[in-house]
Amino acid sequence: MDYSGIYPPAVTPFKDDAIDTAGVAHNTKRWMKTGLRGLLALGSNGEAAFLDEDEAERVVVTMREHTPRDRVLLVGTGRQSTRATIAATGRAAKAGADAVLVLTPFYFKSQMTQEALVDHYRAVADASPVPVLLYNFTSVTGINLAPDTVATLSQHPNIVGQKDSNGDVGQAAAIVARVPPDFPLLVGSAGTLYPAMMVGAAGAIVAVANVVPEVCVKLYDLVRAGCHDEARALQRRLTPLAVAVTGTYGVAGLKAAMDMAGYVGGMTRMPLRPVRPEAVAVLRRVYEELVSGA
């Protein structure tokens, strides 16, 4: 399967603290009218850490129902133990995942050596009925999956790619240089999408693609077509919104921006708090500036 392209890490809409499955379906159907390669369910922006296992399954089943088989449905299944990760991976596969994205375990971070991570991922991949993608997000976990470790794991027949959300183009280049050509690196920072693709990234799983998937796909297509002046100009226009819905305002800001764009963002789940009205005004200005010039 070709994993190259753009994916949104789909939010999980809530209504009265319950999953809004109609909202999940609405978003999925609308995303599938764009050029997105696929979707990621139960990622960080999906508030996966706040979902019960039955809720997580409901999200995946709903997204699978509305995601054609020629698109890729990735599902986040990282847990703190190898045993729990294997179990979550099995549930995701049964619910319809094409592949799973496995975040590095981090609770006992001082013990999570590169050797421990290799053992963990090999055990998960051995047990998984679907392909496994590595997931590195150091600002959340405090752990960095080193390029040499990625290279080692890329030799496993059921480990087929990686998402790296560090926003470090140098590390992206180091990973690409060490892995086989058919092992895609998907970056997690829309603000560095153009330079990351220039060093060999195969695409991205980025929060802002929840809001403006067409713009993200256009940037990807421009880079692939060698239209570098246009790609750089679009990157400059995209970056302010990308930063606003990640580092500045987080998931709550992302959901507010989705509501502006006609998607169902909905509320966050506590302890996350909604964005303040003044932040909504900033997000609206940045969003409208992007879409008016894209």
C-alpha positions as CSV (number, residue, x, y, z in Angstrom):
1,M,0.0,0.0,0.0
2,D,1.2,3.5,-0.8
3,Y,1.1,5.7,2.3
4,S,2.4,8.9,0.6
5,G,0.2,12.0,0.8
6,I,-1.6,14.2,3.3
7,Y,-3.7,13.0,6.2
8,P,-5.6,14.9,9.0
9,P,-5.2,13.6,12.5
10,A,-9.0,13.6,12.8
11,V,-10.5,15.3,15.8
12,T,-13.1,13.5,17.9
13,P,-16.2,15.8,18.2
14,F,-18.0,15.7,21.5
15,K,-21.5,16.8,22.4
16,D,-22.4,16.9,26.1
17,D,-19.2,14.9,26.7
18,A,-20.3,12.0,24.5
19,I,-18.9,11.2,21.1
20,D,-20.8,13.0,18.4
21,T,-20.8,10.1,15.9
22,A,-22.9,12.1,13.4
23,G,-20.1,14.7,13.5
24,V,-17.5,12.1,12.9
25,A,-19.5,10.8,9.9
26,H,-20.0,14.4,8.6
27,N,-16.3,15.2,8.8
28,T,-15.2,11.9,7.2
29,K,-17.6,12.2,4.3
30,R,-16.5,15.8,3.6
31,W,-12.8,15.0,3.8
32,M,-13.3,12.1,1.4
33,K,-14.4,14.6,-1.2
34,T,-10.9,16.1,-1.2
35,G,-7.5,14.8,-2.4
36,L,-6.4,13.5,1.1
37,R,-4.6,10.2,0.9
38,G,-6.5,9.1,4.0
39,L,-7.3,9.8,7.7
40,L,-5.8,9.1,11.1
41,A,-8.3,8.2,13.8
42,L,-7.3,8.3,17.5
43,G,-4.2,10.4,17.2
44,S,-3.2,13.1,19.6
45,N,-5.6,15.7,18.1
46,G,-8.3,13.0,18.3
47,E,-7.9,13.2,22.1
48,A,-7.3,9.5,22.1
49,A,-5.8,9.6,25.6
50,F,-9.3,10.7,26.9
51,L,-11.3,8.0,25.2
52,D,-12.6,4.7,26.7
53,E,-11.9,1.7,24.6
54,D,-15.5,1.3,23.5
55,E,-15.5,5.0,22.4
56,A,-12.3,4.5,20.5
57,E,-13.8,1.5,18.6
58,R,-17.0,3.5,17.8
59,V,-14.8,6.3,16.2
60,V,-12.9,3.8,14.1
61,V,-16.0,1.9,12.9
62,T,-17.8,5.2,12.0
63,M,-14.8,6.5,10.1
64,R,-14.3,3.2,8.3
65,E,-17.9,3.2,7.2
66,H,-17.3,6.5,5.3
67,T,-13.7,6.0,4.2
68,P,-13.5,4.2,0.8
69,R,-11.1,1.2,0.6
70,D,-8.9,3.1,-1.9
71,R,-8.1,5.6,0.9
72,V,-6.0,4.8,4.0
73,L,-7.5,4.6,7.4
74,L,-4.7,4.8,10.0
75,V,-5.5,4.3,13.7
76,G,-3.5,5.3,16.7
77,T,-3.0,2.3,19.0
78,G,0.0,3.3,21.2
79,R,-0.3,2.3,24.9
80,Q,2.1,2.3,27.7
81,S,2.7,-1.5,27.8
82,T,3.5,-3.7,24.9
83,R,0.6,-6.0,25.9
84,A,-1.9,-3.2,25.9
85,T,-0.6,-1.9,22.5
86,I,-1.0,-5.3,21.0
87,A,-4.5,-5.6,22.3
88,A,-5.4,-2.1,21.0
89,T,-3.9,-2.9,17.6
90,G,-6.0,-6.1,17.3
91,R,-9.2,-4.1,18.1
92,A,-8.3,-1.4,15.6
93,A,-7.7,-4.0,12.9
94,K,-11.0,-5.7,13.6
95,A,-12.8,-2.3,13.4
96,G,-11.3,-1.7,10.0
97,A,-7.9,-0.1,10.3
98,D,-5.7,-0.4,7.2
99,A,-2.6,0.2,9.4
100,V,-1.8,1.4,12.9
101,L,0.3,4.3,14.2
102,V,2.1,3.4,17.4
103,L,3.4,6.2,19.7
104,T,6.5,5.4,21.7
105,P,5.6,4.4,25.3
106,F,6.9,7.0,27.7
107,Y,5.6,6.7,31.3
108,F,8.8,5.1,32.4
109,K,10.8,7.3,30.1
110,S,14.2,6.9,31.9
111,Q,13.9,3.1,31.1
112,M,12.8,3.6,27.5
113,T,16.2,3.1,25.9
114,Q,16.5,2.6,22.2
115,E,16.9,-1.1,22.8
116,A,13.7,-1.2,24.8
117,L,11.9,0.6,22.0
118,V,13.2,-1.8,19.4
119,D,12.0,-4.8,21.4
120,H,8.6,-3.1,21.9
121,Y,8.0,-2.3,18.3
122,R,9.2,-5.7,17.1
123,A,6.8,-7.4,19.5
124,V,3.9,-5.2,18.4
125,A,4.7,-5.7,14.7
126,D,5.0,-9.5,15.1
127,A,1.6,-9.7,16.7
128,S,-0.2,-7.1,14.5
129,P,-2.6,-8.3,11.8
130,V,-2.1,-5.0,9.9
131,P,1.0,-2.9,9.1
132,V,2.6,-0.8,11.8
133,L,3.9,2.8,11.5
134,L,6.2,4.2,14.1
135,Y,5.2,7.5,15.8
136,N,7.7,9.8,17.3
137,F,6.5,12.9,19.2
138,T,9.2,14.0,21.6
139,S,7.6,17.2,22.9
140,V,4.7,15.0,24.3
141,T,6.6,11.9,25.3
142,G,10.1,13.2,26.2
143,I,11.5,10.4,24.1
144,N,13.2,10.6,20.7
145,L,13.1,7.6,18.4
146,A,16.6,8.0,17.0
147,P,17.2,7.7,13.2
148,D,19.5,4.7,13.7
149,T,16.7,3.0,15.6
150,V,14.2,3.8,12.9
151,A,16.6,2.3,10.4
152,T,16.8,-0.9,12.5
153,L,13.0,-1.2,12.8
154,S,12.5,-0.4,9.1
155,Q,14.0,-3.9,8.4
156,H,11.0,-5.6,10.0
157,P,8.5,-6.7,7.3
158,N,5.5,-5.5,9.1
159,I,6.9,-2.0,10.1
160,V,6.2,0.0,7.0
161,G,6.7,3.7,7.8
162,Q,6.9,6.5,10.4
163,K,5.3,9.7,11.5
164,D,7.7,12.1,13.0
165,S,6.1,15.1,14.7
166,N,9.3,16.8,16.0
167,G,9.4,19.4,13.2
168,D,13.1,18.8,12.9
169,V,14.0,18.8,9.2
170,G,17.5,17.7,10.0
171,Q,16.2,14.6,11.8
172,A,13.8,14.0,8.9
173,A,16.7,14.0,6.5
174,A,18.7,11.7,8.7
175,I,15.8,9.2,8.8
176,V,15.3,9.3,5.0
177,A,19.0,8.7,4.5
178,R,18.9,5.5,6.6
179,V,15.7,3.8,5.6
180,P,14.7,1.9,2.4
181,P,13.2,4.0,-0.4
182,D,9.8,2.3,0.1
183,F,9.7,3.2,3.8
184,P,7.7,6.5,3.9
185,L,8.4,9.2,6.5
186,L,5.3,11.3,7.2
187,V,6.0,14.5,9.1
188,G,3.6,16.0,11.7
189,S,4.4,19.7,11.4
190,A,2.6,21.6,8.6
191,G,4.9,24.6,9.2
192,T,7.9,22.5,7.9
193,L,6.1,20.5,5.2
194,Y,7.9,22.1,2.2
195,P,11.4,21.7,3.6
196,A,10.6,18.2,4.9
197,M,9.4,17.1,1.5
198,M,12.6,18.6,0.0
199,V,14.7,16.2,2.1
200,G,12.6,13.2,1.2
201,A,9.4,13.1,3.4
202,A,6.6,11.3,1.6
203,G,3.8,13.4,3.1
204,A,2.3,14.6,6.3
205,I,-0.2,13.9,9.1
206,V,-1.0,17.5,10.2
207,A,-3.6,19.1,12.3
208,V,-4.4,22.0,9.9
209,A,-5.5,19.4,7.3
210,N,-8.6,19.0,9.5
211,V,-9.5,22.6,8.5
212,V,-8.1,23.2,5.1
213,P,-7.3,19.8,3.5
214,E,-7.4,21.2,0.0
215,V,-4.7,23.8,0.8
216,C,-2.5,21.1,2.3
217,V,-3.0,18.8,-0.6
218,K,-2.2,21.6,-3.0
219,L,1.1,22.3,-1.3
220,Y,1.9,18.6,-1.4
221,D,1.1,18.5,-5.1
222,L,3.1,21.6,-5.9
223,V,6.2,20.2,-4.3
224,R,5.7,16.9,-6.1
225,A,5.4,18.7,-9.4
226,G,8.5,20.8,-8.8
227,C,6.6,24.1,-8.6
228,H,8.9,25.4,-5.9
229,D,8.2,29.1,-6.0
230,E,4.4,28.5,-5.8
231,A,5.0,25.9,-3.0
232,R,7.1,28.2,-0.9
233,A,4.5,31.0,-1.3
234,L,1.7,28.6,-0.2
235,Q,3.8,27.4,2.7
236,R,4.2,30.9,3.9
237,R,0.4,31.5,3.8
238,L,-0.4,28.1,5.4
239,T,2.1,28.4,8.3
240,P,0.2,31.0,10.5
241,L,-2.9,28.9,10.7
242,A,-0.9,25.7,11.2
243,V,0.9,27.3,14.1
244,A,-2.3,28.7,15.6
245,V,-4.1,25.3,15.7
246,T,-1.2,23.5,17.2
247,G,1.4,25.2,19.4
248,T,-0.6,28.4,20.1
249,Y,-4.2,27.2,20.8
250,G,-4.0,23.4,20.6
251,V,-6.9,21.0,20.1
252,A,-9.5,23.5,21.3
253,G,-8.3,26.0,18.7
254,L,-8.2,23.4,16.0
255,K,-11.8,22.5,16.8
256,A,-12.8,26.2,16.7
257,A,-11.2,26.6,13.3
258,M,-13.0,23.5,12.0
259,D,-16.3,25.0,13.1
260,M,-15.4,28.1,11.0
261,A,-14.7,25.9,8.0
262,G,-18.0,24.1,8.2
263,Y,-16.7,20.9,9.8
264,V,-17.8,19.6,13.2
265,G,-15.1,20.5,15.7
266,G,-17.3,20.4,18.8
267,M,-16.1,20.7,22.4
268,T,-13.0,19.3,23.9
269,R,-13.1,16.9,26.7
270,M,-11.9,18.0,30.2
271,P,-9.4,18.8,31.4
272,L,-8.9,20.6,28.1
273,R,-10.6,23.9,28.1
274,P,-12.4,25.7,25.2
275,V,-10.6,28.7,23.6
276,R,-11.5,32.2,24.7
277,P,-13.5,34.5,22.5
278,E,-10.4,36.7,21.8
279,A,-8.6,33.6,20.5
280,V,-11.5,32.7,18.3
281,A,-11.2,36.1,16.8
282,V,-7.6,35.6,16.0
283,L,-8.2,32.2,14.5
284,R,-11.0,33.6,12.3
285,R,-8.7,36.3,11.0
286,V,-5.9,33.9,10.3
287,Y,-8.3,31.4,8.7
288,E,-9.9,34.0,6.5
289,E,-6.6,35.4,5.4
290,L,-5.5,32.0,4.2
291,V,-8.7,30.9,2.4
292,S,-9.1,34.3,0.7
293,G,-5.6,34.0,-0.8
294,A,-5.3,30.3,-1.4
